[in-house]
């Protein structure tokens, strides 16, 4: 591969990585907002904890009001976009010949 091809791939990889991190951070922030609106998920211990993102994705113990559900759908779209981004990146890697074969 030429120097220009390597530079293109490096720039694409960096921008892709930043976009995936930004989307994941947004999803985590939404998960915290959903937890704050859901009485069963509110952190009452006073000790910081990790986001209960699996609970919010699965709609387990999440408040059923329309606004909270809209936040949850938005978070799920961000996470699906993140998954699609990884699949797209895998296709780009295979198409450019960075790896041979598939999974």
N, CA, C and O atoms as a Tinker XYZ file with bonds, in Angstrom:
   412  protein
     1  N      0.848000   -1.169000    0.000000    73     2
     2  CA     0.000000    0.000000    0.000000    64     1     3
     3  C      0.894000    1.232000    0.000000    63     2     4     5
     4  O      1.952000    1.248000    0.630000    81     3
     5  N      0.461000    2.246000   -0.703000    73     3     6
     6  CA     1.239000    3.477000   -0.819000    64     5     7
     7  C      1.143000    4.305000    0.458000    63     6     8     9
     8  O      0.313000    4.047000    1.330000    81     7
     9  N      2.016000    5.305000    0.543000    73     7    10
    10  CA     2.003000    6.194000    1.702000    64     9    11
    11  C      0.696000    6.941000    1.835000    63    10    12    13
    12  O      0.217000    7.161000    2.947000    81    11
    13  N      0.097000    7.342000    0.693000    73    11    14
    14  CA    -1.183000    8.041000    0.728000    64    13    15
    15  C     -2.304000    7.160000    1.241000    63    14    16    17
    16  O     -3.192000    7.626000    1.956000    81    15
    17  N     -2.263000    5.879000    0.875000    73    15    18
    18  CA    -3.279000    4.939000    1.347000    64    17    19
    19  C     -3.187000    4.709000    2.841000    63    18    20    21
    20  O     -4.200000    4.590000    3.530000    81    19
    21  N     -1.962000    4.647000    3.331000    73    19    22
    22  CA    -1.775000    4.459000    4.769000    64    21    23
    23  C     -2.250000    5.694000    5.530000    63    22    24    25
    24  O     -2.892000    5.579000    6.574000    81    23
    25  N     -1.933000    6.876000    5.000000    73    23    26
    26  CA    -2.368000    8.120000    5.656000    64    25    27
    27  C     -3.896000    8.204000    5.674000    63    26    28    29
    28  O     -4.484000    8.577000    6.689000    81    27
    29  N     -4.539000    7.861000    4.560000    73    27    30
    30  CA    -6.001000    7.883000    4.501000    64    29    31
    31  C     -6.591000    6.952000    5.552000    63    30    32    33
    32  O     -7.530000    7.312000    6.263000    81    31
    33  N     -6.023000    5.744000    5.640000    73    31    34
    34  CA    -6.540000    4.761000    6.594000    64    33    35
    35  C     -6.343000    5.232000    8.032000    63    34    36    37
    36  O     -7.223000    5.046000    8.872000    81    35
    37  N     -5.192000    5.842000    8.319000    73    35    38
    38  CA    -4.920000    6.331000    9.669000    64    37    39
    39  C     -5.887000    7.458000   10.040000    63    38    40    41
    40  O     -6.396000    7.486000   11.160000    81    39
    41  N     -6.144000    8.378000    9.123000    73    39    42
    42  CA    -7.076000    9.471000    9.385000    64    41    43
    43  C     -8.489000    8.932000    9.581000    63    42    44    45
    44  O     -9.189000    9.330000   10.511000    81    43
    45  N     -8.901000    8.029000    8.704000    73    43    46
    46  CA   -10.223000    7.418000    8.820000    64    45    47
    47  C    -10.365000    6.682000   10.146000    63    46    48    49
    48  O    -11.392000    6.804000   10.814000    81    47
    49  N     -9.354000    5.928000   10.532000    73    47    50
    50  CA    -9.408000    5.170000   11.783000    64    49    51
    51  C     -9.517000    6.092000   12.985000    63    50    52    53
    52  O    -10.282000    5.819000   13.910000    81    51
    53  N     -8.766000    7.169000   12.978000    73    51    54
    54  CA    -8.816000    8.111000   14.090000    64    53    55
    55  C    -10.170000    8.787000   14.211000    63    54    56    57
    56  O    -10.720000    8.888000   15.308000    81    55
    57  N    -10.710000    9.251000   13.094000    73    55    58
    58  CA   -12.027000    9.896000   13.111000    64    57    59
    59  C    -13.121000    8.913000   13.508000    63    58    60    61
    60  O    -14.032000    9.255000   14.262000    81    59
    61  N    -13.022000    7.698000   12.998000    73    59    62
    62  CA   -13.986000    6.664000   13.356000    64    61    63
    63  C    -13.937000    6.404000   14.866000    63    62    64    65
    64  O    -14.974000    6.325000   15.523000    81    63
    65  N    -12.724000    6.275000   15.404000    73    63    66
    66  CA   -12.571000    6.013000   16.831000    64    65    67
    67  C    -13.170000    7.126000   17.685000    63    66    68    69
    68  O    -13.850000    6.860000   18.676000    81    67
    69  N    -12.914000    8.370000   17.297000    73    67    70
    70  CA   -13.483000    9.498000   18.037000    64    69    71
    71  C    -15.010000    9.486000   17.989000    63    70    72    73
    72  O    -15.669000    9.753000   18.994000    81    71
    73  N    -15.565000    9.177000   16.826000    73    71    74
    74  CA   -17.026000    9.132000   16.682000    64    73    75
    75  C    -17.627000    8.021000   17.542000    63    74    76    77
    76  O    -18.671000    8.222000   18.162000    81    75
    77  N    -16.988000    6.862000   17.588000    73    75    78
    78  CA   -17.511000    5.749000   18.376000    64    77    79
    79  C    -17.427000    6.053000   19.871000    63    78    80    81
    80  O    -18.345000    5.731000   20.625000    81    79
    81  N    -16.333000    6.670000   20.296000    73    79    82
    82  CA   -16.199000    7.036000   21.712000    64    81    83
    83  C    -17.247000    8.075000   22.091000    63    82    84    85
    84  O    -17.876000    7.972000   23.144000    81    83
    85  N    -17.434000    9.074000   21.233000    73    83    86
    86  CA   -18.419000   10.129000   21.510000    64    85    87
    87  C    -19.829000    9.549000   21.615000    63    86    88    89
    88  O    -20.588000    9.928000   22.507000    81    87
    89  N    -20.182000    8.638000   20.717000    73    87    90
    90  CA   -21.510000    8.023000   20.753000    64    89    91
    91  C    -21.690000    7.190000   22.020000    63    90    92    93
    92  O    -22.760000    7.209000   22.628000    81    91
    93  N    -20.658000    6.466000   22.416000    73    91    94
    94  CA   -20.760000    5.633000   23.613000    64    93    95
    95  C    -20.877000    6.491000   24.869000    63    94    96    97
    96  O    -21.648000    6.163000   25.770000    81    95
    97  N    -20.120000    7.585000   24.938000    73    95    98
    98  CA   -20.212000    8.486000   26.089000    64    97    99
    99  C    -21.607000    9.108000   26.166000    63    98   100   101
   100  O    -22.165000    9.245000   27.254000    81    99
   101  N    -22.167000    9.483000   25.019000    73    99   102
   102  CA   -23.531000   10.020000   25.013000    64   101   103
   103  C    -24.531000    8.980000   25.521000    63   102   104   105
   104  O    -25.455000    9.312000   26.263000    81   103
   105  N    -24.342000    7.725000   25.121000    73   103   106
   106  CA   -25.246000    6.658000   25.574000    64   105   107
   107  C    -25.135000    6.468000   27.088000    63   106   108   109
   108  O    -26.145000    6.261000   27.759000    81   107
   109  N    -23.925000    6.537000   27.627000    73   107   110
   110  CA   -23.741000    6.392000   29.073000    64   109   111
   111  C    -24.402000    7.552000   29.809000    63   110   112   113
   112  O    -25.047000    7.352000   30.839000    81   111
   113  N    -24.241000    8.765000   29.281000    73   111   114
   114  CA   -24.872000    9.923000   29.914000    64   113   115
   115  C    -26.397000    9.802000   29.900000    63   114   116   117
   116  O    -27.065000   10.154000   30.872000    81   115
   117  N    -26.936000    9.303000   28.793000    73   115   118
   118  CA   -28.383000    9.078000   28.730000    64   117   119
   119  C    -28.815000    8.015000   29.729000    63   118   120   121
   120  O    -29.878000    8.125000   30.340000    81   119
   121  N    -27.993000    6.988000   29.896000    73   119   122
   122  CA   -28.313000    5.936000   30.860000    64   121   123
   123  C    -28.400000    6.519000   32.268000    63   122   124   125
   124  O    -29.300000    6.159000   33.027000    81   123
   125  N    -27.489000    7.403000   32.625000    73   123   126
   126  CA   -27.557000    8.046000   33.942000    64   125   127
   127  C    -28.820000    8.897000   34.074000    63   126   128   129
   128  O    -29.438000    8.915000   35.138000    81   127
   129  N    -29.210000    9.596000   33.016000    73   127   130
   130  CA   -30.439000   10.394000   33.062000    64   129   131
   131  C    -31.666000    9.499000   33.239000    63   130   132   133
   132  O    -32.588000    9.839000   33.980000    81   131
   133  N    -31.669000    8.365000   32.561000    73   131   134
   134  CA   -32.780000    7.418000   32.682000    64   133   135
   135  C    -32.838000    6.866000   34.109000    63   134   136   137
   136  O    -33.919000    6.745000   34.686000    81   135
   137  N    -31.679000    6.532000   34.675000    73   135   138
   138  CA   -31.639000    6.024000   36.048000    64   137   139
   139  C    -32.188000    7.054000   37.032000    63   138   140   141
   140  O    -32.898000    6.702000   37.974000    81   139
   141  N    -31.862000    8.315000   36.814000    73   139   142
   142  CA   -32.331000    9.371000   37.716000    64   141   143
   143  C    -33.851000    9.521000   37.652000    63   142   144   145
   144  O    -34.467000    9.951000   38.627000    81   143
   145  N    -34.452000    9.179000   36.535000    73   143   146
   146  CA   -35.901000    9.298000   36.358000    64   145   147
   147  C    -36.650000    8.029000   36.776000    63   146   148   149
   148  O    -37.880000    8.024000   36.827000    81   147
   149  N    -35.916000    6.959000   37.072000    73   147   150
   150  CA   -36.532000    5.673000   37.410000    64   149   151
   151  C    -36.330000    5.372000   38.891000    63   150   152   153
   152  O    -35.197000    5.166000   39.324000    81   151
   153  N    -37.404000    5.342000   39.672000    73   151   154
   154  CA   -37.268000    5.149000   41.128000    64   153   155
   155  C    -36.525000    3.873000   41.526000    63   154   156   157
   156  O    -35.801000    3.876000   42.523000    81   155
   157  N    -36.684000    2.798000   40.782000    73   155   158
   158  CA   -36.023000    1.539000   41.140000    64   157   159
   159  C    -34.532000    1.536000   40.806000    63   158   160   161
   160  O    -33.796000    0.680000   41.297000    81   159
   161  N    -34.075000    2.476000   39.981000    73   159   162
   162  CA   -32.669000    2.506000   39.581000    64   161   163
   163  C    -31.883000    3.653000   40.218000    63   162   164   165
   164  O    -30.677000    3.769000   40.000000    81   163
   165  N    -32.545000    4.489000   40.994000    73   163   166
   166  CA   -31.864000    5.641000   41.598000    64   165   167
   167  C    -30.817000    5.152000   42.590000    63   166   168   169
   168  O    -31.061000    4.247000   43.387000    81   167
   169  N    -29.643000    5.776000   42.518000    73   167   170
   170  CA   -28.547000    5.437000   43.422000    64   169   171
   171  C    -28.750000    6.170000   44.743000    63   170   172   173
   172  O    -28.559000    7.384000   44.817000    81   171
   173  N    -29.136000    5.437000   45.784000    73   171   174
   174  CA   -29.382000    6.034000   47.093000    64   173   175
   175  C    -28.233000    5.803000   48.066000    63   174   176   177
   176  O    -28.292000    6.250000   49.212000    81   175
   177  N    -27.201000    5.116000   47.626000    73   175   178
   178  CA   -26.104000    4.771000   48.537000    64   177   179
   179  C    -25.176000    5.945000   48.815000    63   178   180   181
   180  O    -24.500000    5.960000   49.844000    81   179
   181  N    -25.129000    6.915000   47.933000    73   179   182
   182  CA   -24.198000    8.022000   48.104000    64   181   183
   183  C    -22.817000    7.709000   47.569000    63   182   184   185
   184  O    -21.957000    8.588000   47.512000    81   183
   185  N    -22.595000    6.471000   47.177000    73   183   186
   186  CA   -21.316000    6.056000   46.611000    64   185   187
   187  C    -21.473000    6.005000   45.092000    63   186   188   189
   188  O    -22.433000    5.416000   44.595000    81   187
   189  N    -20.547000    6.613000   44.347000    73   187   190
   190  CA   -20.665000    6.553000   42.888000    64   189   191
   191  C    -20.632000    5.107000   42.389000    63   190   192   193
   192  O    -19.952000    4.254000   42.960000    81   191
   193  N    -21.361000    4.856000   41.340000    73   191   194
   194  CA   -21.368000    3.513000   40.747000    64   193   195
   195  C    -21.394000    3.632000   39.231000    63   194   196   197
   196  O    -21.609000    4.706000   38.668000    81   195
   197  N    -21.171000    2.509000   38.604000    73   195   198
   198  CA   -21.211000    2.472000   37.142000    64   197   199
   199  C    -22.648000    2.625000   36.655000    63   198   200   201
   200  O    -23.607000    2.358000   37.380000    81   199
   201  N    -22.764000    3.061000   35.407000    73   199   202
   202  CA   -24.094000    3.181000   34.808000    64   201   203
   203  C    -24.715000    1.797000   34.687000    63   202   204   205
   204  O    -24.032000    0.829000   34.353000    81   203
   205  N    -25.995000    1.707000   34.958000    73   203   206
   206  CA   -26.709000    0.442000   34.833000    64   205   207
   207  C    -27.265000    0.346000   33.412000    63   206   208   209
   208  O    -28.474000    0.267000   33.198000    81   207
   209  N    -26.340000    0.356000   32.451000    73   207   210
   210  CA   -26.716000    0.461000   31.050000    64   209   211
   211  C    -27.466000   -0.778000   30.573000    63   210   212   213
   212  O    -28.338000   -0.674000   29.712000    81   211
   213  N    -27.143000   -1.944000   31.115000    73   211   214
   214  CA   -27.859000   -3.158000   30.696000    64   213   215
   215  C    -29.309000   -3.125000   31.158000    63   214   216   217
   216  O    -30.197000   -3.602000   30.452000    81   215
   217  N    -29.553000   -2.567000   32.338000    73   215   218
   218  CA   -30.931000   -2.415000   32.812000    64   217   219
   219  C    -31.713000   -1.487000   31.891000    63   218   220   221
   220  O    -32.857000   -1.772000   31.533000    81   219
   221  N    -31.091000   -0.382000   31.513000    73   219   222
   222  CA   -31.809000    0.591000   30.693000    64   221   223
   223  C    -32.007000    0.091000   29.266000    63   222   224   225
   224  O    -33.032000    0.381000   28.648000    81   223
   225  N    -31.049000   -0.650000   28.738000    73   223   226
   226  CA   -31.216000   -1.216000   27.389000    64   225   227
   227  C    -32.364000   -2.225000   27.384000    63   226   228   229
   228  O    -33.180000   -2.247000   26.463000    81   227
   229  N    -32.418000   -3.065000   28.431000    73   227   230
   230  CA   -33.431000   -4.118000   28.501000    64   229   231
   231  C    -34.774000   -3.617000   29.044000    63   230   232   233
   232  O    -35.738000   -4.380000   29.111000    81   231
   233  N    -34.841000   -2.344000   29.428000    73   231   234
   234  CA   -36.066000   -1.746000   29.961000    64   233   235
   235  C    -36.488000   -2.435000   31.257000    63   234   236   237
   236  O    -37.680000   -2.607000   31.513000    81   235
   237  N    -35.511000   -2.828000   32.072000    73   235   238
   238  CA   -35.753000   -3.532000   33.325000    64   237   239
   239  C    -35.702000   -2.528000   34.475000    63   238   240   241
   240  O    -34.673000   -1.889000   34.693000    81   239
   241  N    -36.791000   -2.388000   35.202000    73   239   242
   242  CA   -36.937000   -1.458000   36.319000    64   241   243
   243  C    -36.862000    0.006000   35.869000    63   242   244   245
   244  O    -36.554000    0.885000   36.673000    81   243
   245  N    -37.140000    0.266000   34.603000    73   243   246
   246  CA   -37.100000    1.622000   34.061000    64   245   247
   247  C    -38.502000    2.211000   34.133000    63   246   248   249
   248  O    -39.493000    1.524000   33.884000    81   247
   249  N    -38.571000    3.486000   34.477000    73   247   250
   250  CA   -39.850000    4.188000   34.544000    64   249   251
   251  C    -40.560000    4.098000   33.187000    63   250   252   253
   252  O    -39.911000    4.163000   32.143000    81   251
   253  N    -41.858000    3.951000   33.201000    73   251   254
   254  CA   -42.629000    3.739000   31.975000    64   253   255
   255  C    -43.183000    5.021000   31.354000    63   254   256   257
   256  O    -43.912000    4.955000   30.365000    81   255
   257  N    -42.850000    6.194000   31.918000    73   255   258
   258  CA   -43.411000    7.419000   31.337000    64   257   259
   259  C    -42.814000    7.679000   29.953000    63   258   260   261
   260  O    -41.738000    7.179000   29.624000    81   259
   261  N    -43.519000    8.457000   29.162000    73   259   262
   262  CA   -43.166000    8.656000   27.748000    64   261   263
   263  C    -41.799000    9.297000   27.576000    63   262   264   265
   264  O    -41.050000    8.912000   26.678000    81   263
   265  N    -41.462000   10.255000   28.409000    73   263   266
   266  CA   -40.184000   10.946000   28.239000    64   265   267
   267  C    -38.998000   10.028000   28.541000    63   266   268   269
   268  O    -37.995000   10.051000   27.829000    81   267
   269  N    -39.114000    9.227000   29.592000    73   267   270
   270  CA   -38.047000    8.282000   29.926000    64   269   271
   271  C    -37.889000    7.242000   28.828000    63   270   272   273
   272  O    -36.769000    6.882000   28.465000    81   271
   273  N    -38.999000    6.764000   28.304000    73   271   274
   274  CA   -38.925000    5.783000   27.221000    64   273   275
   275  C    -38.320000    6.399000   25.962000    63   274   276   277
   276  O    -37.618000    5.715000   25.217000    81   275
   277  N    -38.581000    7.677000   25.715000    73   275   278
   278  CA   -37.965000    8.353000   24.571000    64   277   279
   279  C    -36.450000    8.452000   24.758000    63   278   280   281
   280  O    -35.688000    8.271000   23.808000    81   279
   281  N    -36.018000    8.740000   25.988000    73   279   282
   282  CA   -34.582000    8.763000   26.278000    64   281   283
   283  C    -33.959000    7.383000   26.056000    63   282   284   285
   284  O    -32.861000    7.259000   25.513000    81   283
   285  N    -34.688000    6.353000   26.488000    73   283   286
   286  CA   -34.175000    4.980000   26.334000    64   285   287
   287  C    -34.054000    4.597000   24.865000    63   286   288   289
   288  O    -33.081000    3.963000   24.459000    81   287
   289  N    -35.053000    4.988000   24.067000    73   287   290
   290  CA   -34.977000    4.691000   22.632000    64   289   291
   291  C    -33.800000    5.419000   21.981000    63   290   292   293
   292  O    -33.112000    4.868000   21.122000    81   291
   293  N    -33.584000    6.660000   22.404000    73   291   294
   294  CA   -32.439000    7.422000   21.859000    64   293   295
   295  C    -31.118000    6.752000   22.245000    63   294   296   297
   296  O    -30.207000    6.662000   21.423000    81   295
   297  N    -31.013000    6.286000   23.487000    73   295   298
   298  CA   -29.803000    5.589000   23.928000    64   297   299
   299  C    -29.607000    4.301000   23.138000    63   298   300   301
   300  O    -28.488000    3.983000   22.735000    81   299
   301  N    -30.690000    3.560000   22.913000    73   299   302
   302  CA   -30.588000    2.322000   22.138000    64   301   303
   303  C    -30.147000    2.604000   20.705000    63   302   304   305
   304  O    -29.374000    1.836000   20.132000    81   303
   305  N    -30.635000    3.704000   20.119000    73   303   306
   306  CA   -30.194000    4.070000   18.761000    64   305   307
   307  C    -28.706000    4.393000   18.739000    63   306   308   309
   308  O    -28.005000    4.008000   17.803000    81   307
   309  N    -28.218000    5.091000   19.754000    73   307   310
   310  CA   -26.790000    5.382000   19.822000    64   309   311
   311  C    -25.969000    4.105000   19.927000    63   310   312   313
   312  O    -24.936000    3.969000   19.271000    81   311
   313  N    -26.429000    3.168000   20.753000    73   311   314
   314  CA   -25.700000    1.908000   20.905000    64   313   315
   315  C    -25.759000    1.062000   19.637000    63   314   316   317
   316  O    -24.775000    0.414000   19.280000    81   315
   317  N    -26.904000    1.062000   18.951000    73   315   318
   318  CA   -26.995000    0.353000   17.673000    64   317   319
   319  C    -26.102000    1.003000   16.624000    63   318   320   321
   320  O    -25.483000    0.316000   15.812000    81   319
   321  N    -26.040000    2.331000   16.645000    73   319   322
   322  CA   -25.140000    3.037000   15.747000    64   321   323
   323  C    -23.688000    2.693000   16.031000    63   322   324   325
   324  O    -22.874000    2.585000   15.113000    81   323
   325  N    -23.371000    2.523000   17.303000    73   323   326
   326  CA   -22.027000    2.118000   17.682000    64   325   327
   327  C    -21.711000    0.727000   17.152000    63   326   328   329
   328  O    -20.627000    0.489000   16.620000    81   327
   329  N    -22.650000   -0.180000   17.296000    73   327   330
   330  CA   -22.473000   -1.536000   16.779000    64   329   331
   331  C    -22.336000   -1.527000   15.257000    63   330   332   333
   332  O    -21.486000   -2.220000   14.699000    81   331
   333  N    -23.177000   -0.739000   14.595000    73   331   334
   334  CA   -23.089000   -0.632000   13.134000    64   333   335
   335  C    -21.755000   -0.021000   12.716000    63   334   336   337
   336  O    -21.189000   -0.399000   11.690000    81   335
   337  N    -21.260000    0.917000   13.503000    73   335   338
   338  CA   -19.959000    1.526000   13.204000    64   337   339
   339  C    -18.833000    0.508000   13.266000    63   338   340   341
   340  O    -17.928000    0.528000   12.432000    81   339
   341  N    -18.885000   -0.385000   14.255000    73   339   342
   342  CA   -17.866000   -1.434000   14.330000    64   341   343
   343  C    -17.974000   -2.392000   13.145000    63   342   344   345
   344  O    -16.957000   -2.820000   12.600000    81   343
   345  N    -19.198000   -2.730000   12.745000    73   343   346
   346  CA   -19.381000   -3.610000   11.586000    64   345   347
   347  C    -18.864000   -2.932000   10.319000    63   346   348   349
   348  O    -18.208000   -3.572000    9.497000    81   347
   349  N    -19.150000   -1.660000   10.158000    73   347   350
   350  CA   -18.659000   -0.912000    9.003000    64   349   351
   351  C    -17.140000   -0.860000    8.997000    63   350   352   353
   352  O    -16.513000   -1.037000    7.952000    81   351
   353  N    -16.551000   -0.619000   10.154000    73   351   354
   354  CA   -15.085000   -0.568000   10.225000    64   353   355
   355  C    -14.479000   -1.922000    9.872000    63   354   356   357
   356  O    -13.450000   -1.989000    9.200000    81   355
   357  N    -15.116000   -3.002000   10.324000    73   355   358
   358  CA   -14.621000   -4.333000    9.969000    64   357   359
   359  C    -14.673000   -4.524000    8.454000    63   358   360   361
   360  O    -13.745000   -5.076000    7.864000    81   359
   361  N    -15.764000   -4.066000    7.820000    73   359   362
   362  CA   -15.861000   -4.167000    6.362000    64   361   363
   363  C    -14.778000   -3.345000    5.672000    63   362   364   365
   364  O    -14.210000   -3.788000    4.674000    81   363
   365  N    -14.490000   -2.171000    6.185000    73   363   366
   366  CA   -13.432000   -1.335000    5.603000    64   365   367
   367  C    -12.082000   -2.019000    5.737000    63   366   368   369
   368  O    -11.278000   -1.992000    4.805000    81   367
   369  N    -11.827000   -2.625000    6.874000    73   367   370
   370  CA   -10.556000   -3.319000    7.085000    64   369   371
   371  C    -10.422000   -4.482000    6.109000    63   370   372   373
   372  O     -9.362000   -4.680000    5.515000    81   371
   373  N    -11.488000   -5.247000    5.944000    73   371   374
   374  CA   -11.438000   -6.377000    5.005000    64   373   375
   375  C    -11.306000   -5.870000    3.573000    63   374   376   377
   376  O    -10.536000   -6.428000    2.792000    81   375
   377  N    -12.053000   -4.812000    3.214000    73   375   378
   378  CA   -12.008000   -4.286000    1.847000    64   377   379
   379  C    -10.655000   -3.701000    1.485000    63   378   380   381
   380  O    -10.238000   -3.782000    0.330000    81   379
   381  N     -9.957000   -3.111000    2.457000    73   379   382
   382  CA    -8.645000   -2.518000    2.170000    64   381   383
   383  C     -7.535000   -3.542000    2.256000    63   382   384   385
   384  O     -6.383000   -3.233000    1.949000    81   383
   385  N     -7.860000   -4.755000    2.668000    73   383   386
   386  CA    -6.857000   -5.808000    2.727000    64   385   387
   387  C     -5.990000   -5.743000    3.972000    63   386   388   389
   388  O     -4.913000   -6.338000    4.001000    81   387
   389  N     -6.432000   -5.042000    4.989000    73   387   390
   390  CA    -5.649000   -4.961000    6.238000    64   389   391
   391  C     -5.611000   -6.318000    6.924000    63   390   392   393
   392  O     -4.618000   -6.652000    7.570000    81   391
   393  N     -6.672000   -7.105000    6.796000    73   391   394
   394  CA    -6.675000   -8.468000    7.317000    64   393   395
   395  C     -7.201000   -9.369000    6.209000    63   394   396   397
   396  O     -7.879000   -8.909000    5.290000    81   395
   397  N     -6.894000  -10.622000    6.300000    73   395   398
   398  CA    -7.361000  -11.591000    5.326000    64   397   399
   399  C     -8.529000  -12.364000    5.897000    63   398   400   401
   400  O     -8.514000  -12.747000    7.067000    81   399
   401  N     -9.527000  -12.593000    5.089000    73   399   402
   402  CA   -10.643000  -13.418000    5.518000    64   401   403
   403  C    -11.639000  -12.653000    6.353000    63   402   404   405
   404  O    -11.789000  -11.436000    6.237000    81   403
   405  N    -12.304000  -13.392000    7.184000    73   403   406
   406  CA   -13.374000  -12.796000    7.969000    64   405   407
   407  C    -13.191000  -13.037000    9.441000    63   406   408   409
   408  O    -12.115000  -12.824000   10.000000    81   407
   409  N    -14.248000  -13.478000   10.052000    73   407   410
   410  CA   -14.282000  -13.626000   11.510000    64   409   411
   411  C    -13.358000  -14.730000   11.971000    63   410   412
   412  O    -13.261000  -14.993000   13.170000    81   411
